Amino acid sequence: MNLPALDEKTRLRLGIGLAVALVWLFVLLELSEQLGEARTLEDRLQREIARNQAVAQETYWPTFRAEVHQRLDEFRAHAWREESEGLVQARFQDWLRAQLSGHALVVRDLVVALPTPLADEALAPAEIRQVRARITLDFKPDALHDWLTELAESPHWVWVERMLVTQRGNPRVEMELTGLFIIGVSGDHHR
């Protein structure tokens, strides 16, 4: 069959037929791809349903939930409480100065940063914030040891994140501490 020998109408019909066939092939390929994605999604959802059904059949969840709430209550009980971020900073700074002067540690520099949310907000209550302090002290080993021991036994959540002791020249200690606060509720300022 020679295309130039075909009349114009026949060539038009063949062209339209070829275009329709190409569009039909494209639609079939697209539907095939979507069908594959739907099957993959169905498989994933079936696995998730099976996993959720297995979890639902476990009997320890109420006990686990009670333990989580108990630990969360303990967590909140050990956090300081203040009405605003500025009061959080002031209280943490005042408490640190009082603690350090009580152990005859000379503070050369004390900077308290603004409170920030905890690193993993999904696992922590929304109202709890962490506040960080950077302290530079004159190095007195026995006094520092006594203070760190007392800090570990504190009823509040305060911990040392970094500590650097410099022995050259004038011995110094640089520390970064973090404390937990609940903002929005004032607490006892004398603890």
C-alpha positions in Angstrom: 0.0 0.0 0.0 1.5 3.3 -1.1 0.5 6.3 1.0 0.8 8.9 -1.8 -1.6 6.7 -3.8 -4.3 7.0 -1.1 -6.7 9.8 -1.4 -6.8 12.6 1.0 -9.8 11.3 3.0 -8.2 7.9 3.6 -4.9 9.5 4.8 -6.9 11.8 7.2 -8.8 8.8 8.6 -5.5 6.8 9.0 -3.9 9.9 10.7 -6.9 10.3 13.1 -6.9 6.6 13.7 -3.2 6.6 14.5 -3.6 9.6 16.8 -6.6 8.0 18.6 -4.5 4.8 19.0 -1.6 6.7 20.5 -3.9 8.5 22.9 -5.6 5.2 23.8 -2.1 3.7 24.4 -1.1 6.6 26.6 -4.3 6.3 28.6 -3.8 2.6 29.1 -0.2 3.1 30.2 -1.3 5.9 32.6 -4.0 3.7 34.1 -1.6 0.8 34.4 0.8 3.1 36.4 -2.1 4.3 38.6 -3.2 0.7 39.2 0.3 -0.2 40.3 0.4 2.7 42.7 -3.1 1.8 44.1 -1.9 -1.8 44.6 1.2 -0.6 46.4 -1.0 1.7 48.6 -3.4 -1.2 49.3 -0.5 -3.5 50.4 0.9 -0.8 52.7 -2.5 -0.1 54.2 -3.2 -3.9 54.7 0.1 -4.2 56.6 -0.7 -1.2 58.7 -4.2 -2.5 59.5 -2.7 -5.9 60.5 -0.1 -4.1 62.7 -2.9 -2.0 64.3 -5.0 -5.0 64.9 -2.1 -6.8 66.6 -1.5 -3.7 68.8 -5.2 -3.5 69.6 -5.2 -7.1 70.9 -2.4 -6.3 73.4 -3.7 -6.0 77.0 -0.9 -4.0 78.5 -1.9 -0.6 77.0 -4.0 0.6 79.9 -1.2 -0.2 82.3 1.3 1.5 80.0 -0.9 4.5 79.7 -1.2 4.9 83.4 2.6 4.6 83.8 3.1 7.3 81.2 0.7 9.7 82.9 2.4 9.0 86.3 5.8 9.8 84.8 4.5 12.9 83.1 3.1 14.1 86.4 6.5 13.5 88.0 8.2 15.3 85.2 5.9 18.3 85.7 6.4 18.2 89.5 10.2 18.7 89.0 9.9 21.6 86.6 9.9 25.2 87.8 6.8 27.3 87.2 6.7 30.9 86.1 4.3 33.2 84.4 6.5 34.6 81.6 9.7 33.9 79.8 11.4 36.9 81.4 10.5 35.6 84.9 11.9 32.2 83.9 15.2 33.8 83.0 15.4 35.9 86.1 14.5 33.1 88.4 17.0 30.7 86.9 19.7 33.3 87.1 18.9 34.2 90.7 18.7 30.5 91.7 22.1 29.8 90.0 23.8 32.9 91.7 22.4 31.8 95.1 23.5 28.2 94.7 27.0 29.2 93.5 27.6 31.9 96.1 26.4 29.4 98.8 29.3 27.2 97.8 31.8 30.2 97.7 32.2 29.9 93.9 33.0 33.2 92.3 30.9 33.8 89.2 32.8 35.7 86.5 30.0 35.5 83.9 26.5 34.2 83.9 24.2 34.5 80.8 20.7 32.9 80.8 19.1 32.5 77.3 15.5 32.8 76.4 13.4 29.7 77.1 13.0 27.4 74.1 10.7 24.4 73.4 12.3 21.0 74.1 14.2 19.4 71.2 11.5 16.8 70.5 8.2 18.7 70.8 6.2 15.6 69.7 7.2 13.8 72.9 7.1 16.6 75.4 4.2 18.6 76.8 3.6 21.9 75.0 3.9 24.0 78.1 7.3 22.8 79.2 10.3 24.9 78.1 14.0 24.5 78.6 16.2 27.4 79.6 20.0 27.4 79.2 22.6 29.2 81.2 26.3 29.7 80.4 28.5 30.2 83.5 32.2 31.0 83.9 33.5 30.4 87.4 36.9 30.5 89.2 38.0 26.9 89.5 37.8 25.6 93.1 37.7 21.8 92.8 36.2 20.9 96.2 33.5 23.7 96.1 32.6 22.7 92.5 32.3 19.1 93.4 30.1 19.9 96.4 27.9 22.1 94.2 27.6 19.5 91.4 26.6 16.9 94.0 23.9 19.2 95.4 22.8 19.9 91.9 22.3 16.2 91.1 20.1 15.9 94.2 18.1 19.0 93.4 14.3 18.6 93.3 14.3 20.5 90.0 15.3 19.3 86.5 18.7 21.0 86.1 21.6 19.3 84.4 25.0 20.1 83.1 25.3 19.8 79.3 28.9 20.9 78.9 31.8 21.7 81.3 35.3 22.8 80.4 38.0 23.3 83.0 40.9 25.5 82.0 44.0 25.1 84.2 46.4 27.6 82.5 46.9 31.0 84.1 43.8 31.7 86.1 42.0 28.3 86.5 38.4 28.6 85.2 35.4 26.5 84.6 32.9 27.1 81.8 29.6 25.3 82.0 26.3 25.1 80.2 23.3 24.1 82.3 19.7 23.5 81.3 16.6 23.7 83.5 13.0 22.9 82.8 10.2 25.4 83.3 6.4 25.4 82.9 5.4 28.8 81.6 2.0 30.2 82.4 1.7 29.2 86.0 3.5 30.8 88.9 5.1 28.5 91.4 6.8 28.8 94.8 9.7 31.2 94.4 11.6 30.0 97.5 12.2 26.4 96.5 
